[in-house]
Amino acid sequence: MRKLKNSELDRLAIDEFKEAQKTPIIVVLDNIRSLNNIGSVFRTADAFLIEKIYLCGITAQPPHKDIHKTALGATDSVTWEYAENTIDVLKKLKEQNIETIAIEQAENATFLNEYHIDSTKKYAVVFGNEVKGVTQEVVTFCDTVIEIPQYGTKHSLNISVSAGVVLWDFWSKLQLNKMP
């Protein structure tokens, strides 16, 4: 095997990305502290053609050098919007019949691997603060809660890792739904 060069990867240009059909997923970042985590989520959102990112509360906004360091330009390709209040964003999304999902450990949460995707729906997945997670108010407001199963000694994953796991899972389930 030979490692591919970047020029061989056949990636979209930014204008092609903006015109491409998006994956019906919106990411909502609820009070994320780390600019590196924010940048990493942008980069992952770019990788899976995510429709939009909402940056809420204390979540920093581009342009910022520490976001750019991990986003590597994805802040130019992925559509984003800042909102002070996460609940206001979720209300707007629910009015558009978008299913809202908190990624959190909660009573009666559905494990990610057991969650079934409906390819006719659009989803908004909410990721929370590095220390406190998704706020209880947001968890309560969401249509459902999904938990990433974990079996080791730690109680949580880094938010950028969680975003990668969830977005990959949703994207791959949506791809399976497209198969005849």
DACOR-V805254 format. One record per residue. PSI is psi in whole degrees, -180 to 180 (999 if undefined). D_LAST is the distance of its C-alpha to the last C-alpha in Angstrom with 2 decimals. Layout:
psi: {PSI PSI}
d_last: {D_LAST D_LAST}
This chain:
psi: {147 130 136 148 155 -37 -16 -2 -9 49 157 147 163 -44 -34 -39 -47 -32 -17 151 130 156 135 58 135 136 134 120 115 95 53 129 -43 123 -32 -40 -41 -48 -40 -39 -40 -45 -42 -41 -38 -44 -34 20 44 140 -45 156 132 128 115 150 -126 -2 124 161 149 157 139 135 -35 -29 -46 -35 -38 -25 -28 44 -6 -18 -17 -25 -43 130 136 161 143 141 138 -37 121 -41 -40 -41 -47 -37 -46 -42 -41 -36 -23 14 34 128 129 130 123 135 103 163 116 160 138 19 152 132 141 -44 -15 -4 129 132 135 113 -7 -5 163 144 146 120 131 125 139 179 146 -29 -47 -9 -158 134 150 -39 -42 -43 -47 -37 -28 156 -35 168 133 137 135 118 138 144 3 -154 -19 156 -8 168 156 145 -38 -32 -45 -44 -43 -44 -49 -46 -39 -45 -50 -46 -46 -37 -39 -36 -40 -36 -22 -17 144 999}
d_last: {31.61 32.82 32.38 30.93 33.18 32.20 32.37 29.62 27.05 25.88 26.13 26.26 29.70 30.63 30.44 26.94 25.93 27.45 25.52 22.08 19.43 20.19 18.43 19.33 21.92 25.68 28.07 31.43 34.21 36.91 40.26 39.31 42.55 41.59 41.05 39.42 36.82 36.20 35.79 33.40 31.15 31.21 30.22 27.28 26.21 26.38 24.27 21.28 21.90 23.22 24.33 27.88 30.43 33.25 36.38 38.49 42.03 43.63 40.55 41.91 40.65 40.32 42.27 43.72 44.38 43.14 39.79 39.56 40.41 37.10 34.94 35.82 35.30 32.20 34.48 34.45 30.69 29.53 30.74 33.09 35.64 38.54 39.44 42.39 40.97 37.59 37.82 38.31 35.10 33.18 34.81 33.68 30.07 30.11 31.51 28.35 26.23 25.16 24.93 27.67 27.52 30.49 29.96 32.96 34.49 35.37 35.96 32.86 30.56 27.03 26.34 23.76 21.83 21.73 20.74 17.42 15.97 15.06 13.08 15.21 18.36 20.53 22.46 25.94 26.89 30.63 32.35 36.04 39.34 39.98 42.70 42.09 38.31 36.85 39.77 40.12 40.26 36.85 35.37 36.83 35.50 31.85 29.33 28.48 29.49 27.44 29.30 28.47 29.59 32.58 34.71 37.62 40.90 39.98 39.00 36.67 34.80 35.83 34.16 32.66 31.23 29.87 28.22 26.63 25.33 23.97 22.47 20.73 19.41 18.18 16.71 14.82 13.54 12.42 10.61 8.76 7.98 6.49 3.82 0.00}
